[in-house]
Every structure is written in structure tokens, then in C-alpha cells.
Amino acid sequence: MKRKSGSAAFTLIEVTVAIAMVGTFVSFLLATNSNVLGLLRTAKDNVSASQALQERVEQMRIANWVQITDAAYLKNTLFAANTNSTGALSTPVETITVSAHPARAGFATAQIVRQNNVTTIVSTNAALKDERMVRVDVKLVWKGFPRNRQRVRATTALVAQGGITK
């Protein structure tokens, strides 16, 4: 048999370059996968936070005017337990603030905070029940991805005394 004049094997340099290219490609895939998983976790946390805010607003819908403007009711009933959605969040802090609408300078608000399964009344104002409309701000703060960065979601509802009348 006669040998061909060209070499049919790969040289060491060619093999090394090929392995380096495959290694770079695999590293790129792993980095991309890590970023995508982080984005998915952030999206999951954002959805959980939005659902938690919606749950709080829905809980308020069944309360009457005196209850919505009473800080003790909000503390003992509305904020008595975590929402189903906050269980997935890291160290959630929920805050509800009830204020007169339209806002007036010097008029106190009612504010309740739930943190570490403890609910605290920060401020109260019994005169809120005499208002015709209040603004209810619900805020949720938690530690999220990446590096336990602080994340915030909030919503606002305007509630009128007496609701819709003819």
C-alpha cells in the first residue's frame, strides 16, 4: 500500500484550539443559563408581590367604611396574617397607609406595618372616618435577586364613603 503524501491526523495545535473553542462555547452557555434563571426568579418574585398587593386590596373590598378608616381593624383583621403570595418572598415588609383624599397639610394618616409576622400601628387618625374619601396606599418591600437587592411594589386605591349611589 502506498501512503498519501498529506497527513490524515490532526496536529496538537488544532486539537488545542478546538478544545478551547468548545470550552468557550460551554462557558457562554452556562453564563447565559445563569442569567436566564436569575431573570426567571426576579419575574416570579414580581408576580408574587403583585398578587400579594391584589390580595390586600381584595380583602379591603369586603370591609365597610368604618373598618377601612380604623387602624386597629386593619392591624387585627386585614394584616392579621401573611397573604398566600408573600410566602415566596424573602423578608417581606408590608405597609398600608390610609390618608384623606384630597390630601391636606397637617392632616394625620393611619399607617400599619407588617414585618417578621408582627403587625404594628405606626400612626392612627380617628378623624379619617369623617372624611368623604380616603386614599389607601399598600406597599410591599422585599429582598430579591441579585445580591438581596431591595425590591418594592406598591398600589393605590381611592375609597369613597358610601360607595356608588344613585
Sequence and secondary structure as in RCSB ss.txt:
>XXXX:A:sequence
MKRKSGSAAFTLIEVTVAIAMVGTFVSFLLATNSNVLGLLRTAKDNVSASQALQERVEQMRIANWVQITDAAYLK
NTLFAANTNSTGALSTPVETITVSAHPARAGFATAQIVRQNNVTTIVSTNAALKDERMVRVDVKLVWKGFPRNRQ
RVRATTALVAQGGITK
>XXXX:A:secstr
    SS  S  HHHHHHHHHHHHHHHHHHHHHHHHHHHHHHHHHHHHHHHHHHHHHHHHHHTS HHHHT HHHII
IIITSS  GGGGGSEEEEEEEEEEESS  TT   EEEEEETTEEEEEE  GGGGGSSEEEEEEEEEEEETTTTEE
EEEEEEEEEETT S  
